[in-house]
Amino acid sequence: MFQHLREDVQTILRKDPAARSLAEVLTYAGFWALFYHRIAHKLYGRGWFFPARVVSQWSRFLTNIEIHPGATIGRRFFMDHGAGIVIGETAVVGDDVLMYHQVTLGGTSLEKTKRHPTVNNNVLLGMGAKVLGNITVGEGARIGANAVVTHDVPPNTSVVGVPGRILVQDGLHISQRTTAQVMDQALGNADPMGEIIRRALKEIEAVKCRLDLVEEEQHPDQILRALDTVWDKIPEKPLSEIFDEMCADHWEPCPEENLSGGGI
């Protein structure tokens, strides 16, 4: 226990430039949340579920950080600021993980099985990130602020957005890779609005290409020459003659028939 406490203090001093002394570290909510969690986890592991819950809820009251007693936490885990963090019962957090405030390691199932994420070593979870379900975040991954991740994250990748998409993998921006890899096809389909926009852009590009071809085939000069040819074929007639031809078959009223009822 005391060895873990020493490691926790050293981790905070190393990872938080605002921490200047042991006295300051002892005021950190994340430090005390981790301290109480280790006690609650010991009780939980021995089957003393209610006392474990009491300790965890007391810790939540003091620190505004909720860690279920059943969650497995590795060494040198640091919760910077810490407010609003929630870690579920079956979550697993590896060593040297850095987590900012309002992060959720949540479940997506009501079954009493492994339903929370597994976060491997050296992962950074940005503020407000939501990692949901029985998924695995690979070693060295970086989850951006407010990202929502519902599928496995490969090692050494940076994930951003809603839903989470890979931005950087193995040190290369995704646009520099040979294939525009998104986390997987299922995750890509989880963004219907994005899919609609992508399809609309493709259709607009296709229509533009077709218009370019039509404009090449039907140059304005060609259209004008065609109109001149058609106009030349129209015979020139006086306006009165054209009007008489238009009215030649027109019905003319007969007053006599109308008076006798024959024109009705």
N, C-alpha and C positions, 0 to 999 in steps of 0.2 A: 504493500500500500504506500509506504513512504517513498519507495523507489519511483512509483508512478507519480507521486506528487512532485518529486524533484524534477522528473522529466517534463511534467506539465508546466512547471514554472519556467524551465529552460526553453521550452517550445514557444511559450508566449513571448518571452524576452527576445527570442530569435526572429519570430515571424511578425511581431507587432512593433513597428518603430516608435509607437506612442508609449510603450511600456518602458519605464526608465528604472524601476526598482522593484524589489520583492513586495514592498508595501503596496505599490500600485497594482501589482498582479493579484494580490489578495482581494482587491475590490472588483475583479472581473467576474461577471455573471457566468461566463462559460467555464471558468475554473471551478466554481462551486457546483455548477450543474453536473460536471463530469465527476467531481468528488462524490456527490450524493448518488449518482448513477452507479458507481462501482459498488457502493453499499447495497443499493436496491437490487442490482444484478446478482450479487452473492446470495441474497435472500431468495430471489426468484429461482436461482439454480438449485436451491435446496428444497424447493416446493413450498416455501412460505410466501404465497402469492399476495395475501392481504397485507402483511407488513411491508412487502416490497412496494406495493401500490401506495401505501401511506407515505413511504419515504420519497417516492417519485413525485407524488402530488405536492408534498411539502417543498421539494426542490422547484417544482413548477411555480408554486406560489412565490417563492423567494426570487427566482431568476427569470421568470417568463420564458423558460425553455422546457419543453416537454420531451423527455426521452423515456420510452416504455422500458420497464425493468427487464424485459426479455431481449431487448436489442443488444447486439454484440458490437462493442466498440474496441478498436485497436489502440495501439500506443501512439503517443505524441499527436493526439487529435486536438485540434484547436478550433473553437467556435468564436470567431471574431465578432464583437458586439453581441451576437447571440439571440437578441430579442426575436421571439416568434418562431424559433426553430422547433420543428416537430419531427421526431424519429419514431417510426412504428415498431411493433413488437418483433417482427421477424427480420428487421433490417440488419445488415452486416456492414460495418464500416472498418476499412483496413487501417494500416499504419500511415502516419504522416499526412493525414487528410486535413485540408483547410476548408472550413465551412463558414459562410457569412450569414447574416441575419435573414430571417423569414424563409429559410430553406425548408422544404418538406420532403421527407423520404416516406412516401405514403403507399398504401395498398389500393388495389383495384378489385379485390375479391372479398366475398364474405365467408369463404371457406376457411377452416382452421388449418391452413397449410402455409407454406412459404409464400407470402404475398407482398413482401416489401423488397426494395432494391438491395443489391450487393454492390458496395462501393469499394473498389480495390485501392491499393496503396497509391500515395502521392497524387490524389485527385483534388482538384479545386472546384468548389461549388459556389458560384456567384450568388449575390443577394437575390432572394425571391425565387430561386430555381425550384422547380417542382419535378422530382424524379419519382415516377409512379409505377407500381406493379413489380412483379418478380422478374426484374431485369438486372443486367450486370453492366456496371460502368467500368470500363477497362482501365488498367493502370496508367497513370500519368494523364488522364483525360482532364479537360477543362470544360465546365458547364457554365455558360454565360448567364448574366443576370436576367431573371424572369423567364428563362427558358423552361419549356415543358417537355420533358423527356419520357416517352412511354415505350421505347425499344432499346435494345442493347446498344451500348456505345463502345466502339473499338478502342483499343489502347492508343494513347498519344494523339488524341483528336480534340478539337475545340468545337463545341456544339452551341448554337445560338438559335433563338427564335421560337415561335409557337406555330406548329410543333417543332421540336428541336431538329435542326439540320446541321450537318457537318460543315464547318467553315474552313478549318485547317486540319490536315492529317499528316503526321510525320514531318511537321515543319513546313509543309507546302500549302499555300492557299488552294482551295478546291478548284479554282479556275485554272490553276497551273497544272492540274493533273490531267492524265490522258482521258479519263472519263469523268463526267460530272456526277460524281457519286453523291447520292443522298443516303441517309442511314440505311434504308432499304426501301423496296417498292411499296410495302404496306404503309410505312410511315409517310412516304410521298403522297399516297392516296388519302391519308388522313387530313389533308389540307384541301378541301373541295374548292374553296375560293381561289386558292393559288392555281389549282388545276384548270379552273375555268379561265383564268387570266392567261395561262400559258397557251391553252387551246385557241383563245380569241386572238392572241398575238400571231400564232401560226396561220390562222385563217386570214388575218389582215395582210400578212406577208404574201400569202398565196394570191390573194385578190390583187395586190399591188403588182406582182409579177405578171399576172394576166393582163392588167391594164397597160403595162409597159409594152407587152407584145401587141396588143390591139392598136396602141398609139403608133408603134413602128409600122404596122401594116396599113393603117388608115391615117396617114399624115394629113394635117389640115389642108395642105395644098391639093391633095388628091380628092378630099371631100368637096372642096370648092369647085374643082374641075368637073366632078360628077354632077353637082347641082347646076352648073352652067350648061352641061349637055342636056339635062332634063328640061331646063327652062327654054332652051332653043327649040325644043320640039313642041312647045305649046303655041298654037296659032294665035296671031294677034287679031282680035276682033274688037269692034266698038263696044263700049259698055252697054249701050241700049240693046244691041243685038244679043249679047250674052244674057241680059235680063229677060228679053222676050223668049229665049230658048228655055230658060229656067221656069218661066210661067206658062209654057205652051200646054202642059198637061195639067195645069192647075184648074180646079173646079171654080166656075164662075157662077155666082148666085143668079137665079131667075125670079124676078119679082112676081110674075104671073103664076108660076108654079107654087111659090110660097103662099100667095093669097088663096089659091084653090086647095091648098093642103098637099099638093103633090110633091113639093120639095122638102117636106119634113121627113 
